[in-house]
């Protein structure tokens, strides 16, 4: 039983790493997109904001959901560890 619990904890940990990588990639993407807009010469708020807003909101939502899911998996992992005395 403990061996199965250890395997589950490791799988959950790997999933958590993937979720944090997704959150980081999402954040880096909107930051990079912001710089690309500046490089194109789009600096006026009237032009910049409508172009960045959809990308920003989508990426922040993806990052927030990935982090929330990671914390949920952490709670599950903690219960498995506690239940099996790990």
mmCIF file of the C-alpha atoms, coordinates in Angstrom:
data_MODEL
# 
_entry.id   MODEL 
# 
loop_
_atom_site.group_PDB 
_atom_site.id 
_atom_site.type_symbol 
_atom_site.label_atom_id 
_atom_site.label_alt_id 
_atom_site.label_comp_id 
_atom_site.label_asym_id 
_atom_site.label_entity_id 
_atom_site.label_seq_id 
_atom_site.pdbx_PDB_ins_code 
_atom_site.Cartn_x 
_atom_site.Cartn_y 
_atom_site.Cartn_z 
_atom_site.occupancy 
_atom_site.B_iso_or_equiv 
_atom_site.pdbx_formal_charge 
_atom_site.auth_seq_id 
_atom_site.auth_comp_id 
_atom_site.auth_asym_id 
_atom_site.auth_atom_id 
_atom_site.pdbx_PDB_model_num 
ATOM 1  C CA . UNK A 1 1  ? 0.000  0.000  0.000   1.00 0.00 ? 1  UNK A CA 1 
ATOM 2  C CA . UNK A 1 2  ? 2.822  2.418  0.815   1.00 0.00 ? 2  UNK A CA 1 
ATOM 3  C CA . UNK A 1 3  ? 4.493  1.728  -2.508  1.00 0.00 ? 3  UNK A CA 1 
ATOM 4  C CA . UNK A 1 4  ? 1.289  2.677  -4.344  1.00 0.00 ? 4  UNK A CA 1 
ATOM 5  C CA . UNK A 1 5  ? 1.021  5.844  -2.223  1.00 0.00 ? 5  UNK A CA 1 
ATOM 6  C CA . UNK A 1 6  ? 4.609  6.818  -3.024  1.00 0.00 ? 6  UNK A CA 1 
ATOM 7  C CA . UNK A 1 7  ? 3.933  6.367  -6.733  1.00 0.00 ? 7  UNK A CA 1 
ATOM 8  C CA . UNK A 1 8  ? 0.774  8.487  -6.504  1.00 0.00 ? 8  UNK A CA 1 
ATOM 9  C CA . UNK A 1 9  ? 2.616  11.246 -4.622  1.00 0.00 ? 9  UNK A CA 1 
ATOM 10 C CA . UNK A 1 10 ? 5.348  11.280 -7.271  1.00 0.00 ? 10 UNK A CA 1 
ATOM 11 C CA . UNK A 1 11 ? 2.815  11.453 -10.094 1.00 0.00 ? 11 UNK A CA 1 
ATOM 12 C CA . UNK A 1 12 ? 1.007  14.307 -8.379  1.00 0.00 ? 12 UNK A CA 1 
ATOM 13 C CA . UNK A 1 13 ? 4.311  16.105 -7.845  1.00 0.00 ? 13 UNK A CA 1 
ATOM 14 C CA . UNK A 1 14 ? 5.140  15.760 -11.561 1.00 0.00 ? 14 UNK A CA 1 
ATOM 15 C CA . UNK A 1 15 ? 1.709  17.146 -12.456 1.00 0.00 ? 15 UNK A CA 1 
ATOM 16 C CA . UNK A 1 16 ? 2.271  20.070 -10.110 1.00 0.00 ? 16 UNK A CA 1 
ATOM 17 C CA . UNK A 1 17 ? 5.595  20.835 -11.799 1.00 0.00 ? 17 UNK A CA 1 
ATOM 18 C CA . UNK A 1 18 ? 3.865  20.807 -15.193 1.00 0.00 ? 18 UNK A CA 1 
ATOM 19 C CA . UNK A 1 19 ? 1.137  23.142 -13.903 1.00 0.00 ? 19 UNK A CA 1 
ATOM 20 C CA . UNK A 1 20 ? 3.679  25.613 -12.525 1.00 0.00 ? 20 UNK A CA 1 
ATOM 21 C CA . UNK A 1 21 ? 5.538  25.485 -15.862 1.00 0.00 ? 21 UNK A CA 1 
ATOM 22 C CA . UNK A 1 22 ? 2.267  26.272 -17.660 1.00 0.00 ? 22 UNK A CA 1 
ATOM 23 C CA . UNK A 1 23 ? 1.674  29.219 -15.324 1.00 0.00 ? 23 UNK A CA 1 
ATOM 24 C CA . UNK A 1 24 ? 5.201  30.500 -15.917 1.00 0.00 ? 24 UNK A CA 1 
ATOM 25 C CA . UNK A 1 25 ? 4.939  30.079 -19.690 1.00 0.00 ? 25 UNK A CA 1 
ATOM 26 C CA . UNK A 1 26 ? 1.621  31.897 -19.734 1.00 0.00 ? 26 UNK A CA 1 
ATOM 27 C CA . UNK A 1 27 ? 3.067  34.798 -17.772 1.00 0.00 ? 27 UNK A CA 1 
ATOM 28 C CA . UNK A 1 28 ? 6.173  35.000 -19.937 1.00 0.00 ? 28 UNK A CA 1 
ATOM 29 C CA . UNK A 1 29 ? 3.993  34.961 -23.049 1.00 0.00 ? 29 UNK A CA 1 
ATOM 30 C CA . UNK A 1 30 ? 1.938  38.046 -22.155 1.00 0.00 ? 30 UNK A CA 1 
ATOM 31 C CA . UNK A 1 31 ? 5.045  39.910 -21.002 1.00 0.00 ? 31 UNK A CA 1 
ATOM 32 C CA . UNK A 1 32 ? 6.772  39.086 -24.289 1.00 0.00 ? 32 UNK A CA 1 
ATOM 33 C CA . UNK A 1 33 ? 3.649  40.101 -26.233 1.00 0.00 ? 33 UNK A CA 1 
ATOM 34 C CA . UNK A 1 34 ? 3.703  43.435 -24.428 1.00 0.00 ? 34 UNK A CA 1 
ATOM 35 C CA . UNK A 1 35 ? 7.298  44.028 -25.524 1.00 0.00 ? 35 UNK A CA 1 
ATOM 36 C CA . UNK A 1 36 ? 6.430  43.041 -29.103 1.00 0.00 ? 36 UNK A CA 1 
ATOM 37 C CA . UNK A 1 37 ? 3.705  45.671 -29.141 1.00 0.00 ? 37 UNK A CA 1 
ATOM 38 C CA . UNK A 1 38 ? 6.204  48.290 -27.988 1.00 0.00 ? 38 UNK A CA 1 
ATOM 39 C CA . UNK A 1 39 ? 8.685  47.162 -30.637 1.00 0.00 ? 39 UNK A CA 1 
ATOM 40 C CA . UNK A 1 40 ? 6.015  47.624 -33.301 1.00 0.00 ? 40 UNK A CA 1 
ATOM 41 C CA . UNK A 1 41 ? 5.645  51.202 -32.139 1.00 0.00 ? 41 UNK A CA 1 
ATOM 42 C CA . UNK A 1 42 ? 2.283  50.726 -30.490 1.00 0.00 ? 42 UNK A CA 1 
ATOM 43 C CA . UNK A 1 43 ? 2.644  52.881 -27.395 1.00 0.00 ? 43 UNK A CA 1 
ATOM 44 C CA . UNK A 1 44 ? -0.521 54.952 -27.211 1.00 0.00 ? 44 UNK A CA 1 
ATOM 45 C CA . UNK A 1 45 ? -2.941 53.616 -24.614 1.00 0.00 ? 45 UNK A CA 1 
ATOM 46 C CA . UNK A 1 46 ? -5.795 53.767 -27.144 1.00 0.00 ? 46 UNK A CA 1 
ATOM 47 C CA . UNK A 1 47 ? -3.928 51.343 -29.433 1.00 0.00 ? 47 UNK A CA 1 
ATOM 48 C CA . UNK A 1 48 ? -1.939 49.344 -26.895 1.00 0.00 ? 48 UNK A CA 1 
ATOM 49 C CA . UNK A 1 49 ? -4.689 48.482 -24.420 1.00 0.00 ? 49 UNK A CA 1 
ATOM 50 C CA . UNK A 1 50 ? -7.194 46.871 -26.823 1.00 0.00 ? 50 UNK A CA 1 
ATOM 51 C CA . UNK A 1 51 ? -4.444 44.720 -28.298 1.00 0.00 ? 51 UNK A CA 1 
ATOM 52 C CA . UNK A 1 52 ? -2.923 43.609 -24.993 1.00 0.00 ? 52 UNK A CA 1 
ATOM 53 C CA . UNK A 1 53 ? -6.078 43.180 -22.911 1.00 0.00 ? 53 UNK A CA 1 
ATOM 54 C CA . UNK A 1 54 ? -7.380 39.920 -24.500 1.00 0.00 ? 54 UNK A CA 1 
ATOM 55 C CA . UNK A 1 55 ? -3.965 38.300 -24.330 1.00 0.00 ? 55 UNK A CA 1 
ATOM 56 C CA . UNK A 1 56 ? -3.321 39.525 -20.796 1.00 0.00 ? 56 UNK A CA 1 
ATOM 57 C CA . UNK A 1 57 ? -6.686 38.384 -19.428 1.00 0.00 ? 57 UNK A CA 1 
ATOM 58 C CA . UNK A 1 58 ? -6.411 34.964 -21.065 1.00 0.00 ? 58 UNK A CA 1 
ATOM 59 C CA . UNK A 1 59 ? -2.858 34.383 -19.868 1.00 0.00 ? 59 UNK A CA 1 
ATOM 60 C CA . UNK A 1 60 ? -3.563 35.558 -16.319 1.00 0.00 ? 60 UNK A CA 1 
ATOM 61 C CA . UNK A 1 61 ? -6.620 33.302 -16.179 1.00 0.00 ? 61 UNK A CA 1 
ATOM 62 C CA . UNK A 1 62 ? -4.592 30.319 -17.394 1.00 0.00 ? 62 UNK A CA 1 
ATOM 63 C CA . UNK A 1 63 ? -1.870 31.030 -14.830 1.00 0.00 ? 63 UNK A CA 1 
ATOM 64 C CA . UNK A 1 64 ? -4.355 31.462 -11.979 1.00 0.00 ? 64 UNK A CA 1 
ATOM 65 C CA . UNK A 1 65 ? -6.184 28.231 -12.826 1.00 0.00 ? 65 UNK A CA 1 
ATOM 66 C CA . UNK A 1 66 ? -2.925 26.302 -13.132 1.00 0.00 ? 66 UNK A CA 1 
ATOM 67 C CA . UNK A 1 67 ? -1.727 27.569 -9.746  1.00 0.00 ? 67 UNK A CA 1 
ATOM 68 C CA . UNK A 1 68 ? -5.092 26.830 -8.120  1.00 0.00 ? 68 UNK A CA 1 
ATOM 69 C CA . UNK A 1 69 ? -5.053 23.301 -9.538  1.00 0.00 ? 69 UNK A CA 1 
ATOM 70 C CA . UNK A 1 70 ? -1.507 22.869 -8.252  1.00 0.00 ? 70 UNK A CA 1 
ATOM 71 C CA . UNK A 1 71 ? -2.571 23.818 -4.735  1.00 0.00 ? 71 UNK A CA 1 
ATOM 72 C CA . UNK A 1 72 ? -5.501 21.419 -5.011  1.00 0.00 ? 72 UNK A CA 1 
ATOM 73 C CA . UNK A 1 73 ? -3.124 18.629 -5.988  1.00 0.00 ? 73 UNK A CA 1 
ATOM 74 C CA . UNK A 1 74 ? -0.903 19.577 -3.069  1.00 0.00 ? 74 UNK A CA 1 
ATOM 75 C CA . UNK A 1 75 ? -3.830 19.093 -0.703  1.00 0.00 ? 75 UNK A CA 1 
ATOM 76 C CA . UNK A 1 76 ? -4.552 15.676 -2.220  1.00 0.00 ? 76 UNK A CA 1 
ATOM 77 C CA . UNK A 1 77 ? -0.886 14.719 -1.938  1.00 0.00 ? 77 UNK A CA 1 
ATOM 78 C CA . UNK A 1 78 ? -0.797 15.816 1.696   1.00 0.00 ? 78 UNK A CA 1 
ATOM 79 C CA . UNK A 1 79 ? -3.840 13.655 2.480   1.00 0.00 ? 79 UNK A CA 1 
ATOM 80 C CA . UNK A 1 80 ? -2.245 10.646 0.805   1.00 0.00 ? 80 UNK A CA 1 
ATOM 81 C CA . UNK A 1 81 ? 0.972  11.168 2.772   1.00 0.00 ? 81 UNK A CA 1 
ATOM 82 C CA . UNK A 1 82 ? -0.877 11.596 6.055   1.00 0.00 ? 82 UNK A CA 1 
ATOM 83 C CA . UNK A 1 83 ? -3.101 8.587  5.452   1.00 0.00 ? 83 UNK A CA 1 
ATOM 84 C CA . UNK A 1 84 ? -0.151 6.310  4.649   1.00 0.00 ? 84 UNK A CA 1 
ATOM 85 C CA . UNK A 1 85 ? 2.312  7.677  7.191   1.00 0.00 ? 85 UNK A CA 1 
ATOM 86 C CA . UNK A 1 86 ? 4.788  9.059  4.675   1.00 0.00 ? 86 UNK A CA 1 
# 
